[in-house]
């Protein structure tokens, strides 16, 4: 990883960690989040995936508008770091550990790759 890419990744980690901590306290079934990016095409290439424990909790969060809440948290946290996502709704996705277990044997690298 290039030095500039590492710097961008480090800049991302702090606000996303804060978002994760807030979400763990405020969104039932939320477990963790991860991000991926092609740093040559950043921030357009940034993808953030929010992971829930079960599909049911993920659906329930969507029904309770928690997906929009998480997108807003992510957007606000990144804006504080001067990172503006051109398409927040297209760059944040939602998944569940349960779905990864059943479809990819719990292998997140394979699932997200």
N, C-alpha and C positions, 0 to 999 in steps of 0.2 A: 504494500500500500504506500502510495506517495505521501510525503510529509504533509502536503496541503490536504490530501484526502483524510489523513489521520486527524488533522486539526478540525476539519468539518465534522467528522464522526464524534470526536470528543465534545464538540460544541452541541451536538445533538443529544448525546447521552444524558447530560445534566437535566435539561428541561423534560425529556421523556421519562426520566426516573421520577421527577416530581409529579408528573401526570400519573404515573403508575401508582405512586403512593396515595394520591388523592382518590384515584379510582378504586383502589383496594378498600378504602374506607366508605365509599359512597355508592358503589355499583355492585349489587348482589351478583355473585357468580363470577365477577371479573377476577382473573388470576395474574396476568402479566401482559406485557406488550413487547414487540420487537420491531426493528426497522431494517430496511434494506435500501441501498441506493447505488446508482451508477454515478460516481462523483464527478465524472466528466460532463454529466447532464443534470447537475444539481441546481436548484431544488426540484425541478420538474420530475425527476426520476425517483424521488423519495417515496417509499411505501411504508406505512406504519400498519402493523397488524395487531389488533387487540384480541386477546385470547380469553375466552370464558371456560369455565369448568365443563359445562354441559350445553348441549344444543338448546335444551329447554330454557336454561338461564339466559342464553344469548337471545333467543326469541323474546323472552320476557323483557329483557333490557331494551330491545328494539321497540316493543309495544309501549314501554314506559318512557320512550324518547331518550333513553340513556345513550344510544348510539350518537345522537346529535350532541348530547352533553359531552361525550368523550371527544368528538371531533372539535368541538369548541375549546375544550381544555387543551388539546394538542395544538390547535391553531394559535391560541393565546400564548401558550408557553413558547412556541417557536417564534412568534412575532417579537417576544421580549428579547430574543437572540438575533433579531433582524433577519429571520428566515421566513419568507412569505411563500406559502404553498399556492401554486396557481389553481389547483382543483382539489380542495380539502376532501370533498366527498368521494372523489375518485382515487385519492391517495391514501385513504384510511379504510381498512377492511376489518372484518370481524370473523372470528373463527372460534372453534372450541377444541379443547383437549380430547373430548369424547369423539368428535368427528375425525381428528387426526389419528387417534388410536384405531378407529375402525377402518379408515381408508388408507393409512400409511404406516400402520403398526407403531404409532407414536414417534415416527421419525420426522421431526420438524424441518430438518435440513432438506429432506426430500420433498416435503409438502410445500415449503416456501420457495424452493429452488426453481 
